[in-house]
C-alpha cells in the first residue's frame, strides 16, 4: 500500500537528523552539538525546516515564540544566523559574521573552532527572552 504524500513528509526533527547523518563529517558533528546546546538552553524550543525548494533542500530553524536561529552548513563552516542578533548582548564576542546588518548576526564555526557552550546557551536564552518580550 502506497503512502499518501502527507505521510511521506518527514518531521523537521527527522529532517535535521537526516542532514546531520548525510554530512557525516565535522559539520554534522558540529550541527548536532549546537542543536543539543539549543535544546539544553531552551527545552521548549521548536525545531522547524524552512525554505525548501528544488534548488535548496531547506534549512534547520530553531524557534520559540519567533525565530531564534538557523543552522546552515557550508563547505568550510556551520553558520548559525540569529534572526534578531543585532538586538542581543554578546559580551563573549561569539558573533563573527554578518556584523554589518541592522537585524541579523551570525556565528561561523569552522572545523577546529571551540564552542564556548555557556556563552552560546546564554545567547540562545537571550534570543528567547527577546522573542517572549516582543510577543507580550
Wavefront OBJ file of the C-alpha trace (Angstrom):
o trace
v 0.000 0.000 0.000
v 1.401 3.386 -1.023
v 1.739 6.194 1.457
v -0.152 9.398 0.882
v 2.022 12.476 0.149
v 1.357 13.755 3.687
v 2.706 10.517 5.180
v 5.942 10.888 3.189
v 6.668 14.243 4.812
v 9.282 13.867 7.497
v 9.107 15.936 10.657
v 11.550 18.832 10.992
v 13.448 16.878 13.657
v 13.771 13.907 11.296
v 14.983 16.191 8.506
v 17.636 17.654 10.829
v 18.671 14.129 11.877
v 18.976 13.172 8.198
v 21.031 16.304 7.407
v 23.458 15.528 10.239
v 23.814 11.928 9.044
v 24.165 12.974 5.396
v 27.020 15.355 6.210
v 28.892 12.586 8.028
v 31.836 14.823 8.934
v 32.827 17.589 11.361
v 29.955 19.753 10.068
v 27.402 17.120 11.029
v 29.036 16.717 14.436
v 29.031 20.494 14.922
v 25.400 20.863 13.846
v 24.443 18.037 16.203
v 26.351 19.643 19.059
v 24.852 23.118 18.629
v 21.404 21.542 18.265
v 21.875 19.830 21.636
v 23.017 23.134 23.173
v 19.959 24.949 21.802
v 17.707 22.279 23.314
v 19.571 22.429 26.617
v 19.316 26.219 26.735
v 15.613 26.157 25.847
v 13.822 22.847 26.461
v 10.674 24.328 24.841
v 12.418 25.136 21.552
v 10.568 24.170 18.372
v 12.546 22.646 15.513
v 11.480 23.690 12.048
v 12.684 23.089 8.487
v 12.226 26.127 6.229
v 12.909 27.489 2.778
v 12.699 24.150 0.994
v 12.679 24.411 -2.794
v 14.064 22.438 -5.763
v 17.400 24.283 -5.663
v 17.729 24.086 -1.857
v 16.852 21.157 0.440
v 15.952 23.582 3.238
v 17.442 24.882 6.466
v 17.066 23.861 10.119
v 15.460 26.608 12.201
v 15.007 26.786 15.953
v 12.108 28.888 17.254
v 10.397 29.906 20.469
v 7.631 32.498 20.024
v 9.517 33.547 16.915
v 12.732 32.542 15.204
v 15.882 32.122 17.300
v 18.428 30.992 14.726
v 19.086 28.926 11.613
v 21.737 26.233 11.204
v 23.189 26.296 7.707
v 26.112 24.172 6.580
v 28.721 25.171 4.024
v 31.968 23.564 2.870
v 34.092 25.367 5.427
v 31.620 26.443 8.124
v 28.473 25.802 10.074
v 26.659 29.154 10.153
v 24.219 29.961 12.940
v 22.278 33.057 11.975
v 20.328 34.714 14.776
v 17.185 36.425 13.478
v 17.442 39.327 15.950
v 21.157 39.073 16.677
v 21.802 42.804 16.398
v 19.452 43.320 19.365
v 21.287 40.821 21.593
v 24.107 41.492 24.021
v 27.154 39.423 23.045
v 29.709 40.015 25.820
v 31.670 36.885 24.834
v 32.024 38.038 21.228
v 30.522 34.916 19.663
v 29.103 36.774 16.667
v 31.775 36.764 13.977
v 29.779 37.072 10.752
v 27.041 39.257 9.249
v 28.091 42.019 11.643
v 27.138 44.885 9.330
v 23.391 44.161 9.267
v 20.772 46.029 11.256
v 18.928 42.896 12.359
v 20.774 39.592 11.974
v 24.092 38.409 13.357
v 25.797 35.070 12.763
v 28.340 32.730 14.249
v 30.523 30.902 11.733
v 32.005 27.754 13.253
v 34.960 26.245 11.391
v 36.397 22.751 11.688
v 38.798 23.273 14.579
v 36.872 26.010 16.405
v 35.990 25.586 20.050
v 32.438 26.445 21.068
v 32.007 28.352 24.316
v 28.976 26.327 25.383
v 27.913 28.541 28.288
v 28.191 31.742 26.240
v 26.279 30.107 23.372
v 23.468 28.939 25.643
v 23.316 32.416 27.215
v 22.878 33.863 23.709
v 20.078 31.361 22.960
v 18.314 32.264 26.214
v 18.665 35.971 25.412
v 17.096 35.416 21.974
v 14.199 33.528 23.589
v 13.707 36.312 26.146
v 13.655 38.907 23.378
v 11.014 36.893 21.460
v 8.922 36.486 24.597
v 9.122 40.204 25.376
v 8.021 41.123 21.838
v 5.049 38.728 21.957
v 3.584 40.217 25.161
l 1 2 3 4 5 6 7 8 9 10 11 12 13 14 15 16 17 18 19 20 21 22 23 24 25 26 27 28 29 30 31 32 33 34 35 36 37 38 39 40 41 42 43 44 45 46 47 48 49 50 51 52 53 54 55 56 57 58 59 60 61 62 63 64 65 66 67 68 69 70 71 72 73 74 75 76 77 78 79 80 81 82 83 84 85 86 87 88 89 90 91 92 93 94 95 96 97 98 99 100 101 102 103 104 105 106 107 108 109 110 111 112 113 114 115 116 117 118 119 120 121 122 123 124 125 126 127 128 129 130 131 132 133 134 135 136
